[in-house]
Amino acid sequence: FCQPSGWQLFPERNPPTFFVAVLTDINSERHYCACFTFWEAVESTQPQSHARNGEGEEEEEEEASSPVQPAQLFAPKSLVLVSRLDHAEVFRNSLGLIYTIYVDGLSVSLENVIGNLLTCTIPITGGAQ
């Protein structure tokens, strides 16, 4: 459900997208799934060409001695927040903030940022800290 148009590589970076899907469980309870998708650069190398000589042995073409030029492609990556509460704007802002931290190039991986958020203790409203 995170990528309803399918997963594919793109030759250029697309702008981030956001949508909310509503899933219903077996007890007819709604779960709001906020999906924030962005495109991350991945490198793909082009295979080198080979030619066969008259004896069936492979020979590298003259151009093969030049370095292989990597083709940059962009793969989709999704951040998903699942909640029983319907607060799309809060979800968009929260996922957008995580994305901003990630693209700012901090020395922390995206997985560590999310892991740290999941271990935070959030005080209840009106309760003691």
C-alpha positions in Angstrom: 0.0 0.0 0.0 3.0 2.3 0.4 3.6 2.6 -3.4 0.2 2.2 -5.1 1.8 3.0 -8.5 4.3 0.3 -8.2 8.0 0.2 -7.3 10.4 1.4 -10.0 13.6 3.3 -10.5 13.6 6.7 -12.0 16.4 8.6 -13.8 15.7 11.8 -11.9 14.7 12.6 -8.3 11.0 13.2 -7.9 9.6 15.4 -5.2 8.4 13.7 -2.0 4.8 12.6 -1.8 2.4 12.1 1.1 -0.9 10.3 1.4 -3.0 8.5 4.1 -4.5 5.1 3.5 -7.1 3.7 5.9 -6.9 0.1 6.7 -9.7 -1.8 8.6 -8.8 -4.7 10.8 -10.9 -7.8 11.5 -12.7 -6.0 14.4 -13.7 -3.1 12.0 -11.3 -0.7 13.7 -9.6 1.8 11.4 -5.9 2.2 11.2 -4.6 5.4 9.5 -1.4 4.7 7.6 0.4 7.9 6.7 2.9 7.3 3.8 5.7 9.8 3.1 7.7 8.6 0.0 11.0 10.2 -1.2 13.6 9.1 -3.8 17.0 8.1 -2.8 20.0 7.9 -5.1 21.3 4.5 -6.0 24.2 3.7 -8.3 24.0 1.2 -11.1 27.1 0.3 -13.2 26.8 -0.6 -16.9 28.2 -4.0 -17.8 31.4 -3.9 -19.9 31.1 -5.0 -23.5 33.1 -8.0 -24.7 33.8 -9.2 -28.3 34.8 -12.7 -29.5 37.7 -13.2 -31.7 37.8 -15.8 -34.5 38.8 -18.6 -32.0 35.7 -18.1 -29.8 37.7 -16.4 -27.0 36.5 -13.2 -25.5 38.4 -10.0 -26.1 37.7 -6.8 -24.4 36.9 -3.9 -26.8 39.3 -1.0 -26.8 36.6 1.2 -25.1 36.4 -1.3 -22.2 39.7 -0.1 -20.8 38.1 3.2 -19.9 36.5 3.4 -16.5 32.8 2.3 -16.3 30.6 5.3 -15.8 28.0 4.8 -13.1 24.4 5.7 -14.1 22.6 7.4 -11.2 19.1 6.2 -10.6 16.6 7.0 -7.8 14.7 4.5 -5.8 11.6 5.2 -3.8 11.8 4.9 0.0 8.8 5.2 2.3 8.3 6.3 5.8 5.1 5.0 7.3 3.3 6.0 10.5 0.4 3.8 11.6 -2.2 5.2 14.1 -5.7 4.7 15.3 -6.1 8.5 15.3 -7.0 10.5 12.3 -4.5 13.4 12.4 -3.2 13.6 8.8 -1.5 17.1 9.2 0.4 15.9 12.3 1.5 12.8 10.5 2.7 14.8 7.5 4.6 17.2 9.7 6.2 14.4 11.8 7.3 12.3 8.8 8.5 15.5 7.0 10.6 16.4 10.0 12.2 12.9 10.0 12.9 13.3 6.3 14.4 16.7 6.8 16.8 15.3 9.5 17.8 12.5 7.1 18.5 14.8 4.1 20.4 17.3 6.2 23.2 14.7 6.2 23.6 14.3 9.9 26.0 11.6 10.9 23.1 9.4 12.2 21.4 6.9 9.9 17.7 7.1 9.2 17.2 3.8 11.1 18.9 5.2 14.2 16.8 8.4 14.1 13.6 6.4 14.0 14.9 4.0 16.6 15.7 6.9 19.0 12.2 8.3 18.4 10.6 5.0 19.3 12.4 4.8 22.6 11.4 8.3 23.8 9.0 8.5 26.8 6.2 10.9 26.1 4.4 12.2 29.2 0.6 11.8 29.3 -1.5 15.0 29.1 -1.9 16.6 32.5 0.3 14.0 34.2 3.6 14.3 36.0 6.7 14.4 34.0 
